[in-house]
Each structure stands twice: as C-alpha cells, then as structure tokens.
Amino acid sequence: MKKDKKDSRKETLKNHLGNLLGEPEGKPKKSKRKEELNQEKTITEESKAEELKENPIEEDIYPVYILQRVVYETFLLCKKSDPNEAIGILLGYKYQYKGKKYVKVVDWVTGKAYSSHAYAEFTPEGVRQYTTIIEEKYGGSEDRPKIVGIFHSHPFGSNPHFSSTDYNTFLNFPYDAEHNVFVLIDPRSNYYKSYIVVNENGEKDLKEVDWIEYTVK
C-alpha cells in the first residue's frame, strides 16, 4: 500500500524537526497568559493529523521554538526582579526548512544591569559577565548556540508592549540581526510574548509571532 502524500510529508517534517527540537509541549502560543499556556494539552498525533487536513504541512513550522526550561527560568527571573525590570540574553540556533525560517531557543544567560521599575540595560560589566558565562559553558565548540535575541520584562500587570526605549535598543547593533527573537514578559499578568526582527522595505521592525514550547525527551 502506498503512503498517503500528506503522511509522507508529515513524516519528513517530523524527522527533520524531531531531531532538532524534541517534542512539542503544547499548541502555538501568542499573547496568552502563562496559566492558560500551562493548561493547554500536548498535541497528540491524532490532533496533528486533523490539523494537517486543513493546513498544508509547510504551515506547521512556527517562527519560534523555546525550550520549556528556558520559559520557566526566564519567567521566574522576571518575577524575582519585580518591581524592577529584568533583561537577559537568549541563546539558540536559526534554521530554514522548505523556505521557512525559524529559531530554536535552547538556553539563556544574564549579567549585571542598570534596572528600575521602568528601565533595564546591561552594564559594561554585565556584558562581560554573560559573555564569560557563554564561553565557560560552551567553549569553542562548532555547534555552540549563538546569541539569538533578548528577553525583557515589563512588570506592570497588563498586556505588555515595547516602549520607544526598547525599540531603540533592540533595533540597533548588536541585537538587530534579522529573525532575532525578543521575548517580552509581564510576571504580574503572566504574559509571555514573542517577537522577531523583520526587515520590510529596508526598515527593521519587531513583529509579534506565534511561538511553541518544547521539551527534550
């Protein structure tokens, strides 16, 4: 019996993403409160099959994948920093599959920062600190994760949005590489939002995108 074309494409995608990502923890997420995210059920093979009937397999690649541990630890740091803002570096890899780019976030680091209830920026010492941590942890390995963005908190108890200061920081060197990821967190209202750097008509901007939490099994 010949394999159904969709089944074959699904298996190809699963083999490709499975080796890189582990198993998805839940459905894609966007601008949702964290408690809602934790309540979402893991996607089963049956539900995946039903979804694929309506959406081609190429649509089943999301812009951002974040390791479950990273989600938990970055959220916890932001909660501990409240009422001050927190900031940290995201580490991972950038990939492309069937013409679609996506980012896999595998780790995070931070360092000393100037911080208040409305401001957070790394000090020169903080930059040296997180750079040293990365070097000590990953050394000169060729497959070491790269800096792929920043996470940042706005502990205001509402749906968070980037400030003008955030845009000036994140859309300039060294953070402004295309498809870098920026996670914006409000530990009071439990929002965990993901953005990527896009280049439209020669101008860089931050675009909110779906993201998915994954686990390594």
C-alpha positions in Angstrom: 0.0 0.0 0.0 1.4 3.4 -1.0 1.8 6.0 1.7 -0.6 8.9 1.5 1.2 12.0 0.3 0.3 14.0 3.4 1.5 11.2 5.6 4.8 11.1 3.8 5.3 14.9 4.0 4.3 14.8 7.7 6.9 12.0 8.4 9.6 14.1 6.6 8.8 17.1 8.7 8.7 15.1 11.9 12.1 13.5 11.2 13.5 17.0 10.5 12.1 18.9 13.4 12.2 16.0 15.8 15.9 15.7 15.6 16.3 19.4 16.2 13.6 20.2 18.7 12.4 17.3 20.8 8.7 17.0 21.4 6.3 20.0 21.3 4.8 20.7 24.7 1.7 22.4 23.5 -0.1 24.4 20.8 1.5 27.5 19.4 1.2 30.5 21.7 0.6 34.1 21.1 -0.1 36.9 23.7 -1.5 34.4 26.2 -1.3 34.4 29.9 1.1 31.8 31.3 -1.5 29.9 33.3 -3.5 29.5 30.1 -0.5 28.1 28.4 0.1 25.6 31.1 -3.5 24.3 30.8 -3.2 23.6 27.1 -2.9 19.9 26.2 0.0 18.4 24.4 -0.8 18.0 20.7 -1.5 14.3 20.0 -0.7 12.5 16.8 -4.4 12.3 16.1 -5.0 16.1 16.6 -2.0 16.8 14.5 -3.5 14.7 11.7 -6.8 16.6 12.0 -5.0 19.9 11.8 -3.0 18.8 8.8 -6.2 18.1 6.9 -6.9 21.8 6.9 -3.4 23.2 6.8 -0.5 22.1 4.5 2.5 20.7 6.3 4.5 23.7 5.3 2.3 25.8 7.6 3.1 23.6 10.6 6.5 25.3 11.1 6.3 28.1 13.7 8.7 31.1 13.8 10.0 30.5 17.4 10.5 27.3 19.5 11.5 27.8 23.1 12.8 25.1 25.4 10.4 24.5 28.4 13.2 25.1 30.9 14.0 28.5 29.3 10.4 29.6 29.5 10.2 28.6 33.2 13.6 30.1 34.3 13.2 33.4 32.4 9.7 33.9 33.7 11.0 33.1 37.3 13.9 35.6 37.0 11.4 38.4 35.9 9.1 37.5 38.8 12.0 37.7 41.3 13.1 41.1 39.8 9.7 42.6 40.2 9.1 45.6 40.7 12.2 46.2 38.7 12.5 45.2 35.0 14.7 42.3 34.1 16.8 41.6 31.0 18.7 38.7 29.6 20.2 37.0 26.5 18.6 34.2 24.6 20.9 31.5 23.0 19.9 29.2 20.2 20.0 28.4 16.5 18.5 29.7 13.4 17.2 27.2 10.8 15.4 27.2 7.5 13.1 24.4 6.2 11.3 24.5 2.9 11.9 28.2 2.6 10.6 29.0 6.1 12.9 30.4 8.8 12.6 29.6 12.4 14.6 29.9 15.7 15.2 27.3 18.3 15.9 28.9 21.8 17.9 26.4 23.9 19.4 28.5 26.8 19.7 31.9 28.4 22.2 34.0 30.4 22.2 37.3 32.1 24.6 39.7 33.8 24.7 42.9 35.8 22.3 45.6 34.6 21.1 49.0 35.3 17.5 48.4 36.4 14.4 50.2 37.7 10.7 49.8 37.6 10.7 51.3 34.1 14.2 50.6 32.7 16.7 47.8 32.2 20.0 47.8 30.3 23.2 45.8 30.7 26.2 47.5 32.3 29.6 47.0 30.6 30.4 44.6 33.4 27.2 42.8 32.7 28.1 42.3 29.1 31.5 40.8 30.2 29.7 38.6 32.7 27.3 37.0 30.2 30.0 36.7 27.6 32.2 34.9 30.1 29.4 32.5 31.1 28.8 31.6 27.4 32.5 30.9 26.9 32.8 28.9 30.0 29.7 26.8 29.3 30.1 26.2 25.6 33.8 26.8 24.9 34.9 26.8 21.3 32.5 24.1 20.1 31.5 24.5 16.5 27.9 23.7 17.3 27.7 26.0 20.3 24.4 28.1 20.4 24.6 31.7 19.3 23.0 34.8 20.7 19.6 34.9 19.0 17.9 37.7 21.0 16.9 39.1 24.3 14.2 38.6 27.0 12.9 41.6 28.9 10.2 42.3 31.5 7.6 45.0 32.0 6.1 44.2 35.5 3.1 46.4 35.1 0.3 43.9 35.5 -1.1 44.3 31.9 -0.6 43.1 28.4 3.0 44.3 27.7 4.2 46.3 24.7 7.6 47.6 23.7 8.5 51.1 24.7 10.3 53.6 22.5 13.4 52.9 24.5 13.0 49.2 23.8 12.7 49.8 20.1 15.9 52.0 20.1 17.8 49.2 22.0 16.5 46.1 20.2 16.6 47.5 16.6 20.3 48.5 16.8 23.6 46.6 16.9 24.3 44.1 18.3 20.7 42.9 18.8 19.2 43.7 15.4 20.1 40.7 13.2 17.1 39.6 11.1 14.9 37.0 12.7 16.4 37.6 16.2 13.9 36.8 18.9 12.7 39.1 21.6 10.6 37.8 24.4 8.5 40.3 26.4 7.3 39.2 29.8 4.9 40.6 32.4 5.3 38.5 35.5 2.3 40.1 37.2 -0.2 39.4 34.5 1.7 36.3 33.3 2.1 37.3 29.7 4.9 35.7 27.7 5.1 37.2 24.2 7.5 36.5 21.3 8.7 38.9 18.6 11.2 38.6 15.8 13.2 41.2 13.9 11.9 41.7 10.4 13.2 43.8 7.5 10.4 45.3 5.5 11.2 47.7 2.7 14.6 48.3 4.1 13.4 49.2 7.6 13.7 46.9 10.6 10.8 46.3 12.9 9.6 44.0 15.6 6.8 41.7 14.6 4.8 39.6 17.2 4.7 35.9 16.2 3.4 32.6 17.4 5.8 30.5 19.5 5.8 27.0 20.8 7.2 25.5 23.9 9.1 22.2 23.5 10.7 19.5 25.7 13.7 17.2 25.1 12.8 13.6 25.7 
